[in-house]
Amino acid sequence: MQFKPYPDIPYMTSKMLKMARDFGYDKKPWCVSGKVDGSNFQVALDVDGTMHYGGRNHELDRYDNYNNWRHAAEKQHLNEKVRRLKDILDDYELLDIVRTGPYVLVVYFE
């Protein structure tokens, strides 16, 4: 299966800030948290229902101890959450059924 590197995350633009205000996010409590440099993480669900895990530039195998990812994924029930997200997107017909790539859904985390 072809691995796709984690994309660059854009800086906040005035358009994005306006959109956040339009949704009322400027009136809700929020929190800024620090990010450990290089701790990007992704979960991909393929067409067979198999989960794939990766850092920014490579897929992780079962023996990688990248930021203790396996323990964190199990503790946070990550597989179940990604599968539920896929089901929600399917229910609202927001997930493209015809795909050119190997993955049904890729979720990026920081």
C-alpha positions in Angstrom: 0.0 0.0 0.0 1.4 3.4 -0.9 2.1 5.7 2.0 1.1 9.4 1.7 3.2 11.8 3.8 1.5 14.1 6.3 0.7 17.4 4.5 1.9 20.8 5.6 -0.6 22.5 7.8 -1.4 26.1 6.7 -1.0 29.1 8.9 -4.2 30.8 10.0 -5.4 33.1 7.3 -7.8 36.0 7.5 -10.3 33.9 5.5 -10.0 31.0 8.0 -10.4 33.4 10.9 -13.5 34.9 9.3 -15.0 31.4 8.8 -14.3 30.6 12.5 -16.0 33.8 13.6 -19.0 33.1 11.3 -19.4 29.7 13.0 -19.3 31.5 16.4 -16.1 30.0 17.6 -14.9 33.4 18.8 -17.6 33.2 21.5 -16.7 29.8 22.8 -14.0 28.8 25.3 -10.9 27.5 23.7 -7.4 26.3 24.7 -4.0 26.6 23.1 -1.8 23.6 23.6 1.8 23.0 22.8 2.9 20.6 20.1 6.0 18.5 20.3 7.9 19.1 17.0 7.8 16.1 14.8 4.9 14.4 16.6 2.5 14.3 13.6 0.5 11.1 13.4 -2.0 9.7 11.0 -4.4 6.8 10.8 -5.6 5.5 7.5 -8.4 3.0 6.9 -8.0 1.0 3.7 -10.8 -0.5 1.5 -10.4 -3.8 3.3 -11.0 -2.2 6.7 -7.4 -2.5 7.8 -5.9 0.4 9.8 -2.5 1.8 8.9 -0.6 4.2 11.2 2.1 6.7 10.3 4.3 9.5 11.3 4.9 12.5 9.0 7.0 10.7 6.4 6.6 6.9 6.9 4.2 4.2 7.8 4.7 2.7 11.2 5.0 -1.0 11.7 3.9 -2.9 14.8 7.4 -2.7 16.3 7.8 1.0 16.0 7.6 2.8 19.4 7.0 6.3 17.8 5.9 8.4 20.8 4.4 5.3 22.4 1.7 5.4 19.7 0.3 1.9 20.1 -0.5 2.5 23.8 -2.0 5.9 23.1 -4.1 4.5 20.3 -5.5 1.7 22.4 -6.1 4.0 25.4 -8.0 6.5 23.3 -9.9 3.8 21.3 -8.6 5.3 18.1 -9.6 2.5 15.8 -13.2 2.7 16.9 -13.3 6.4 16.6 -11.9 6.4 13.0 -14.4 3.7 12.0 -17.2 5.7 13.5 -16.0 8.8 11.7 -16.1 6.9 8.4 -19.6 5.7 9.1 -20.8 9.2 9.9 -19.3 10.5 6.7 -20.9 7.6 4.8 -24.3 8.3 6.4 -24.1 11.9 5.2 -22.7 10.9 1.8 -19.6 13.0 2.4 -17.2 10.2 1.8 -16.4 9.6 -1.9 -17.2 6.0 -2.7 -15.1 5.9 -5.9 -11.5 6.3 -5.0 -8.2 6.4 -6.9 -6.0 5.8 -3.9 -5.7 2.9 -1.6 -7.3 4.5 1.5 -11.0 5.1 2.3 -10.2 7.7 5.0 -7.0 9.3 6.4 -7.2 11.2 9.7 -4.3 13.5 10.6 -3.4 14.4 14.2 -0.9 16.7 15.9 
